[in-house]
Every structure is written in C-alpha cells, then in structure tokens.
Amino acid sequence: MIRTWLGRIFGRAAKAQDDPKSLAQAKPQVLCASAIGLDLSGVSQAAMRTCETLQQAGFEAFVVGGGVRDLLLGRRPKDFDVATNATPEQVLAHFRRARSIGRRFQIVHVYFGRELIEVSTFRAMQAEAETDAHGRVLKDNVWGSQQEDAARRDFTVNALYLDPIGDQLLDYHEGYRDLQARTLRMIGDPATRYREDPVRMLRVARFAAKLGFNIEAQTRAPIAAIHLPASRLCARRVCITACCPCWMAFLQVTQASVSFSKRSATPMHGSLRINRSRQVFCWLHCCGRRCLLPGKPGLPAANTTLRR
C-alpha cells in the first residue's frame, strides 16, 4: 500500500524490482581483499579477535560498513562494526566484556580495553514489518541470512563484507565498483528506503561531503520531494546544519526545496533551537570541525536560542 502510494507521488507505478526482498537473492562477488589493495593491518586487533572468536565457535563473522569502505579508500577507520549469524545471546556467551543494547535494533557492544566493537546479527527482510504512519520500521529484530542483511543496508559502498581471517571481500551489490567510481547509490528503491528511515537522506549529504562522492541520479531524485518530520531526524539534522560542508551538500541535494513539518525549526543556522548536549554531540560527530554555527569558531551564533 505504501509503495503504491509512493509510486503515485513520483509518477510511476510500483515495480517488483523495487522490492528490496528481490535483491536478497543476489550471490556475492568474492574478491581477495589484499589483492585489491585492502591493507588487513588496518583492521584493529579488537575487530580481528571478535571475528576470530565467533568463527572458531562455528559462526560467520565479517567486518562491515564504514570500516571496510574507509580501508578500501586508504582512510583510517574511526571504528569497526561486525556482522554475524550468531544471535545477540550467542555473542554475549562468547565475550566476557559485552552487553546487549537497543530495543528497535538489538546489537551487542563488545569491549576490548577502550575499544568498542559493535556486533549485529544478520537482519531478515520483513514483508509485513511493523511501521508507523510514515513507513518507518518500528521493530527490527528478525534474524535472517547474509544476503538479506546486505539487501537491507543503505548504500552499496556500505554493503561490503570483509572476512579479515580468510582475506575475502564479499560484494553483493557492486559496491566495490561504485567505490572505484566514487558514487553513492542506494540499494533498492530510494524513495521507499528514505521512508523507512529518513536519516538516510542526511547520510547521503554527509557522505557526499565527507568522501567527495557523486550521488547517483535515482538516489538523489526523491529527496527534494519527501517531507521531513522533524521528530524523526532530531540531532542528526542538527549535525548536518552544524557542519558547513555537510549542510552545503544537503542544500545541493535537495536543491534548497526540502520541506520540514510545522513543528520543526526552519532549516537555518540562526533559528535552530538545540540543547547543549546535542551541540557537543554535533561537534564530535562532525570530526571536530570548527564550524558549529555562524559566529565565533566553536561557539553558537549570537541569535541561536539554547535551552536545557
């Protein structure tokens, strides 16, 4: 129903190939990680130990997400995430310092000294997932296969699975090709994926600014037409507006025509109403850029209202 409604908005009928579940049947391209220039020494010992422990226990375990992407780009990852077919309870049983967090999206934090590894279980495609009125998935703790997990990720460049023990890279959606072309491409139908999680629209702008990537036309097209409920973006939207390169990229993506709900602040620096905890979060999230808000570097603008 939601997909049909979105099809009417964007002037086309819903298509079967837009269904992310059809992407879950894809078979991965298996690459030798070291042969394509990925330096395995860049993977932290904590991530290595996490994968090794789970694999020795008979589970699959891969480094995924931004850590793999950054290693392929020759950048130093800020952290590492691990995806596995082990359930959170099984992960907890194999690590002394670990705890489960999250209700909507349950994950396990594994600690090695000061380093934290975020371990998530492969997620399944849900034909009848519980969603709110806007299409956002409310509960997402149904375990599935690695193929389904790859189809559920946002961008192709973030859906690369690295086995640091076996020196293999699994590519389900031609993410390595997009990485070489420096292109951001959404997996599945972009409009539907944005409705599932509106933060993805902000991630498009952030990655385009951070990595200097081009945004694929179909990934860009729906953004300007989709209404953004402020309550579902909260601090993430503030982070975009707090970082000049990210904000400029967001304006370029939306062509300055993005609409916010009546309860939200106008997307201008001077009229944002934020609290100090979010301000600190934004500063850290934007890699310490001294462009928090107009005015003095690192300080809020004079006409910005701060409230506890």
Residue, then its C-alpha position, 0 to 999 in steps of 0.5 A: m500500500i505504501r509503495t503504491w502510494l509512493g509510486r503515485i507521488f513520483g509518477r510511476a507505478a510500483k515495480a517488483q524490482d523495487d522490492p528490496k526482498s528481490l535483491a536478497q537473492a543476489k550471490p556475492q562477488v568474492l574478491c581477495a581483499s589484499a589483492i585489491g589493495l585492502d591493507l588487513s593491518g588496518v583492521s584493529q586487533a579488537a575487530m580481528r579477535t571478535c571475528e576470530t572468536l565467533q568463527q572458531a565457535g562455528f559462526e560467520a563473522f565479517v567486518v562491515g560498513g564504514g570500516v571496510r569502505d574507509l580501508l578500501l579508500g586508504r582512510r583510517p577507520k574511526d571504528f569497526d562494526v561486525a556482522t554475524n549469524a550468531t544471535p545477540e545471546q550467542v555473542l554475549a556467551h562468547f565475550r566476557r566484556a559485552r552487553s546487549i543494547g537497543r530495543r528497535f535494533q538489538i546489537v551487542h557492544v563488545y569491549f576490548g580495553r577502550e575499544l568498542i566493537e559493535v556486533s549485529t546479527f544478520r537482519a531478515m527482510q520483513a514483508e509485513a514489518e511493523t511501521d508507523a504512519h510514515g513507513r518507518v520500521l518500528k521493530d527490527n529484530v528478525w534474524g535472517s541470512q547474509q544476503e538479506d542483511a546486505a539487501r537491507r543496508d543503505f548504500t552499496v559502498n556500505a554493503l561490503y563484507l570483509d572476512p579479515i581471517g580468510d582475506q575475502l571481500l564479499d560484494y553483493h551489490e557492486g559496491y566495490r565498483d561504485l567505490q572505484a567510481r566514487t558514487l553513492r547509490m542506494i540499494g533498492d528503491p530510494a524513495t521507499r528506503y528514505r521512508e523507512d528511515p529518513v536519516r538516510m537522506l542526511r547520510v547521503a549529504r554527509f557522505a557526499a561531503k565527507l568522501g567527495f562522492n557523486i550521488e547517483a541520479q535515482t538516489r538523489a531524485p526523491i529527496a527534494a520531494i519527501h517531507l521531513p518530520a522533524s521528530r524523526l531526524c532530531a540531532r542528526r539534522v542538527c549535525i548536518t546544519a552544524c557542519c558547513p560542508c555537510w549542510m552545503a551538500f544537503l542544500q545541493v541535494t535537495q536543491a534548497s526545496v526540502s520541506f520540514s513539518k510545522r513543528s520543526a525549526t526552519p532549516m537555518h543556522g540562526s533559528l535552530r533551537i538545540n540543547r547543549s548536549r546535542q551541540v557537543f554531540c554535533w561537534l564530535h560527530c562532525c570530526g571536530r570541525r570548527c564550524l558549529l554555527p555562524g559566529k565565533p569558531g566553536l561557539p553558537a551564533a549570537n541569535t541561536t536560542l539554547r535551552r536545557 
